[in-house]
Amino acid sequence: MDIDVFVATNQAQWQRLDQLLGRTGSLRGAEADELVALYRRAATHLSVVRSTAPDPAVVARLSSLVARARAAVTGTQSPAWRDVTGFVVRRFPAALYRARHWWVSVSAVFLLGAVLLGAWVAANPAVQASIAAPEEIRQLTAPGGDFETYYSSEPAAQFAAGVWTNNAWVAAGALVLGVLIVPVVLIVAVNMVNVGVAGGLMAAAGRFDVFVGLITPHGLLELTAVFVAAGAGLRLGWTAIDPGYRTRSAALAQEGRAVAGLAIGLTGVLLVSGVIEAFVTPSGLPTWARIAIGAVAELAFLGYVFVLGRRAAAAGETGDLDREYAADTRPVAG
């Protein structure tokens, strides 16, 4: 290919494209269509030059022209920090707020069930005997026993990482398996039994104050994260049953994307609770101070949900991906 002839033949189109790129903010409809057509031709010309006559000057000129045209046609990508900020400030709190009725209900059922179970265990020696041998119960509940030493059984950083990973898997399981409903109910039930039985055994040993002092600092935020995961998972399962005005596939796609965002956000929440469990719960701080730290973390989370989340939801945020990343959907009557 004669590069000089090729340049002379297409020079006018490149100049016209450059001219249109100089005033992209004021183009009419026909001119915008012309810009797109010229961009495609320039991209083809660049490919031809590179493969048949890679003249450095022509390649550099066309590469710059095509890059500018691509940015004008497709738009520039938002910086990564803007996506992260949008998730933290809008999508995650909105998804939490929209699922509030579900996870608040899960919280109420869990706490009521754990209290009733704990009271039943504490008041019935026969029930305690059916749970474990007396020696095992003493080993668990005695001063310096397994319940107390568990929180300092490993170096704090290693313990925090282990707790964080385990809780993140529990939360992710509740979210992902929510569409099946039954697995989420089992996850909540198992955790409720564990808390209720442990509390009942400690109360029977006269050490309920120790139980509260150890479980509350990290448990407030940790259990809330589990409740959120379970509630959002159940909400996803109910969407499969009753998608409302949307088609079932569209409803599951939208709510599923929001659930995926919740899984990411709850990982951060559980990291905070894991740090509290590893560094605050077993610390030498007075009980009131440890509980106060846990309460502050819990109140901060609830404020995040019911202030920032409510505001984002009122502005129309659903927790789904931004429009440019989500698939197009057909309009439906609401």
Residue pairs with C-beta under 8 A, 6 or more apart in sequence:
1 48
1 52
1 53
2 53
3 49
3 53
3 55
3 58
6 45
6 48
6 49
6 53
7 58
10 41
10 45
13 38
13 41
13 42
14 42
14 45
14 61
14 62
14 65
16 34
16 38
17 35
17 38
17 39
17 42
17 65
17 69
18 65
20 27
20 31
20 34
20 35
20 38
21 35
21 65
21 68
21 69
21 72
24 35
24 72
27 35
35 69
35 72
35 73
36 73
38 69
39 66
39 69
39 70
39 72
39 73
42 62
42 65
42 66
42 69
43 66
43 69
43 70
45 62
46 59
46 62
46 63
46 66
49 55
49 58
49 59
49 62
50 59
83 322
86 322
87 261
87 264
87 265
88 265
89 308
89 312
90 312
90 315
90 317
91 258
91 261
91 312
91 317
91 319
91 320
91 321
92 261
92 262
92 264
92 265
92 319
93 304
93 305
93 308
93 309
93 312
94 309
94 312
94 313
94 317
94 318
94 319
95 232
95 258
95 259
95 261
95 262
95 265
95 309
95 318
95 319
96 228
96 262
96 265
96 304
96 305
96 309
96 319
97 305
97 306
97 309
97 310
97 312
97 313
98 258
98 309
98 313
98 318
98 319
99 228
99 231
99 232
99 235
99 262
100 231
100 305
100 306
100 309
101 231
102 231
102 232
102 234
102 235
103 224
103 227
103 228
103 229
103 230
103 231
103 232
104 227
104 231
105 231
106 188
106 227
106 230
106 231
106 234
107 223
107 224
107 227
107 231
109 188
110 188
110 191
110 192
110 223
110 227
113 192
113 196
114 192
114 195
114 196
114 199
115 196
116 196
117 192
117 193
117 196
117 197
117 200
118 195
118 196
118 197
118 199
118 200
118 203
119 200
119 203
120 127
120 200
121 127
121 128
121 131
121 196
121 197
121 199
121 200
121 201
121 203
121 204
122 199
122 200
122 201
122 203
122 204
122 208
123 204
125 204
128 137
128 200
128 201
128 204
131 137
131 197
131 201
132 140
137 201
137 205
138 145
138 205
139 145
139 146
140 146
140 147
140 198
140 201
141 147
141 201
141 202
141 204
141 205
141 207
142 205
143 207
147 198
147 202
147 210
147 211
147 214
148 210
148 214
151 159
151 214
151 277
151 278
151 281
151 282
152 159
152 282
153 159
154 162
156 278
156 279
156 282
157 278
159 277
159 278
160 274
160 275
160 277
160 278
160 279
161 274
163 273
163 274
163 277
163 278
164 270
164 271
164 274
167 222
167 225
167 226
167 270
167 273
167 274
168 266
168 267
168 270
170 187
170 191
170 226
170 229
171 225
171 226
171 228
171 229
171 263
171 266
171 267
171 270
172 229
172 263
173 183
173 187
174 183
174 184
174 187
174 188
174 226
174 229
174 230
174 232
174 233
175 229
175 232
175 233
175 236
175 259
175 260
175 262
175 263
175 266
176 233
176 259
176 263
177 183
177 184
177 187
177 233
178 184
178 230
178 232
178 233
178 234
178 235
178 236
178 237
178 259
179 233
179 236
179 237
179 240
179 252
180 237
181 234
181 237
181 238
184 230
184 233
184 234
184 237
187 226
187 230
188 226
188 230
191 223
191 226
195 215
195 219
195 223
198 211
198 215
199 208
199 211
199 215
202 208
202 210
202 211
203 211
209 287
212 291
213 287
213 290
213 291
214 281
216 290
216 291
216 294
216 295
217 276
217 277
217 280
217 281
217 290
217 291
217 293
217 294
218 273
218 274
218 276
218 277
218 280
218 281
218 294
219 294
220 294
220 295
220 297
220 298
221 269
221 272
221 273
221 276
221 294
221 297
221 298
221 301
222 270
222 273
222 274
222 277
224 269
224 298
224 301
224 302
225 266
225 269
225 270
225 273
228 262
228 266
229 262
229 263
229 266
232 258
232 259
232 262
233 259
235 255
236 252
236 255
236 256
236 259
239 251
239 252
239 255
240 248
240 252
243 250
243 251
243 252
244 251
245 332
245 333
245 334
246 254
246 332
247 332
250 329
250 332
253 327
254 318
254 320
254 326
257 319
257 320
257 321
257 326
258 318
258 319
258 320
261 319
261 320
261 321
262 319
269 301
272 297
273 297
276 293
276 294
276 297
280 290
280 293
280 294
281 290
283 290
285 293
320 326
